[in-house]
Amino acid sequence: MTAKIIAVVNQKGGAGKTTTSMQLAGTIARRGYKVMVVDADPQGSATRWAASAEDASPFPASVVGLSAANEKVHREVKKFIEDYDFIIIDCPPAADSPVPQSALIIADLALVPILPSPLDMWAAVGIKQVIEHCSTVNETLQARLMLNQTQANTTLSQESAEVLSEFGIPLAKTQISQRQIYRQSAAFGVTVHDLPKASAAIKEIESLVDEVFAVLGIRKGKKR
C-alpha cells in the first residue's frame, strides 16, 4: 500500500505538534508498520527528539528533515509514499509558513492538537480555514481536532470540549493530558512506552492511534 499521510497542523506554536507527531509515529511503528516523520518545522524539534535516542535503541520511526522544501513539501513527501506505511508531517505554525498548506494537499488526515484555552481556540479558526481551502484541492482530506495538555475535571477543559464539539471539525474522543512524561520522552528520544510509570500516558496514546486508524479505515492491532 502507499503510505497514509497524517499532517499535524495548527495555526500557532506551542500546541504540541511535535509531541503528537512523535508519540503517534513511535506507537504506530510499535504495531509493526514502517513509519516516517517528516520534520517540516525549521526549529527541527522532531529531528532533535530522534537524535536524543541511545544508539543501541534508536527511535522506532525514521525522521527526515524537510523544512527547507517550504511550499514544495508535498512534492518531496511523494518520493517516499511507496516506501512507508505511514508518513507523519510535523508542520510549523500555519500563520507564518506555507508548509501546512503544502502538506494538506497530499494528506489523508489533518490532526490539529489544540490547547484548552480561549487564545488557542480563537487561533484554531485560522487552521480551519486553511483545511477547508485545501479540501477544495484534496477532496478526500479528513480532519480531527484533538484536545492536548488537558487537566482532569477542570472547567476550562470541559468547556473547551463543548465549544470545539460545535466547531465544524470533528473532535477526537481521546484527550491528551498534561503530563511530565511527555516532556521526558523528548529528552530521552523515546515514546512513553519506553518510560516507567507511564501506563496512563500509554493508554492515551494507544487510544489516539486507534481513533486515527478508524478514521483512515485501518484495523486496530498489529500489521498483519
N, C-alpha and C positions, 0 to 999 in steps of 0.2 A: 504494500500500500504506500501511497505517497503520504508524506508527513501531515498530521493535523497541526495547524498553526494557531497558537494562542498568543495574542498581543496583550500584554499587561500595561494598561494605559491610565493616565489621569491628567487633568488639566494642570495640576500644581504638584510641587515636590513635597516630600515628606509623608506620603500616604502609605508607603510600604511596598512599592512596586518591586524592588529588588528582592526583598524578603519573600514576597509572594511568589515571584518567579523562581527563586532558587529552591524554596521548600517544595513547590509543585514539581519542578524538574527532578529533584532528587528522589521524591516519593514515587513519581511515575517510573523513574528508572529502576527503583527497587522492585517494581512489579514486572520487570523483565523487558521493558521497552527501551529502544535506543532513543535517547533524548539529547537535544542540543539547546543550549541557551544562547540566544543572540544578545550580547551586551551592546545595545544601541545607544546607551547613555554616555556622553563624554566623561562623566565622573568615574566610569569604569568600576562601579561597586561590585557587580557580578563577577567580573574578572578577578578582582582582589579577593572576593569571597572564595572562589575556587583555588586561588593561589595560596590561601591560608591552610589548605588541607595538607596533612602529612603525606610525604612521598609514598609511604607504604600503604596508604589508604586514600587514594585520590577521590575527589568529588565524583559521584556516580554519573553525572551528565557532563557532556562536553560543553565548554564555554568558548564562544568565538566573539571577539570584539569587532563590531561593525559600525561604530558611531561615526566614522569618517564618511560612510556612504550617504549620510543625510537623506535627502528625498528619494534616493535610489536604493534604499534598504530592501524594498520588495524584490528588486532585480537580483541582489546578492543572495537573499534567502532562497530564491527559486533554484539556485545552484545546488542546494542541499536537500531538496524535498524528496529525492529518491533514496537518500542515504539514511534517513531517520524516520522513526515512527511519530515523534513529536518535536516540534520546534517552538520554543517559548521565547518571545521577543520582549526583553526588558526595555521599555521605552523611556526616554526623558520626558519631562513635563510638556504637554502639548501646547502650552501657552507660548513657549519660546523655541519651538523646534518643528521642522517639517517631518520628522521621523514617524510620529504616531500615525499621521495620515497615510504615509507610505506603507507602514506595517499593516494598517487596517485594510488596505486594498487587497491583500492576499490572505488575511486571517480568516480562520473558521470561527474564532471566538474572541471577542474583546472582553477582557476581565478587568473590572475597574475597582481596585481597592480604594475604600473611602473611609476617612476617619469620622467618628460620630461627633461632629462639631458644625455649627452653623456656617463658618467660613468655608469648610471643605464641601459642604452640601451646596452652597452657592456656587462654588467653583465647578462643581460637577455638571452644572447646566452647560458649561462650555464643552466638556468632553462629550456630552450627549449630542450636541450639535455636530461635533466632528464625526462621531459614529454614524449619525443619521446621514451626513453628507457622503461618507464613504460607502454607505449602504446603497446609494444610487448606482455606484460602480460595481461593488461587491454585493450582489443581491442575496447571497447565502450567509452573509455575516450575521452571527448571533452575538448577543451581549448580555453580560451579567454584572450587576453591582455586587460588591462584597464588603460588608462592614468589617473594618480592621481595627485592631487595638481597642476593642470594646472592654468595658468593665462591667462585670456581672451585676445585675439588679440596680444599675444606675438609671435615673430618669432620663438622662441625656441619650444613653444607648437605646432605651426603649422608644423614646420619641423619634430618634433618628431612623430607627427601623420602620416606624409608622409613616414618617414623611417619605422615605425612599420607596416604600411599597407602592406609592402612587406617582412615582417619578416618570414612568414611561419606559423604563428599562427594568426587566425582572431583577429582583433582589435574591441573591443566593440565600438558602436557608442556613448555611453554615456561617457562623461569625467567628472571626479570629480574635482571641482575647489578647489583652496587653500582658505579655509575659516576658520576663527577663531572658528566658531560654531561647527566644528567637534571636536576640542580640548575640547571645553566646554562640549560637550556630554559626553566625557570620565570622566570629573571631577564630573559631576552630576549623572553618571551611567544611562544615558538615550540615546535615539536616537534623531536625530534632530527634530523629530515630536513633542517632548515634550518641545521645547525651543521657546521663542518668536522670531519674525523676522527671521524665518527660511525657508520661502517659497521657496527660490531659492535652498537651500540645499535639502529640501524635494523633490522638483521636480527632482533633480539629482538622488537621491537615489531610488525614485519610478521608474524612467526610467531604472536604472540599474537592479532593481528587474524584471521589465518587460522583459528586454533582457535575463536575466538568465532564467526566466520562458520559454521564447520562445526557448532557446537552449535545455532546458530539456523537452520540449513538454508539458508544463503545461499551462492551460488557465490563462489569466490575471484575476485579481479581487480576490474576497474573496473565501475562501474554501466553497464549497457547502455543 
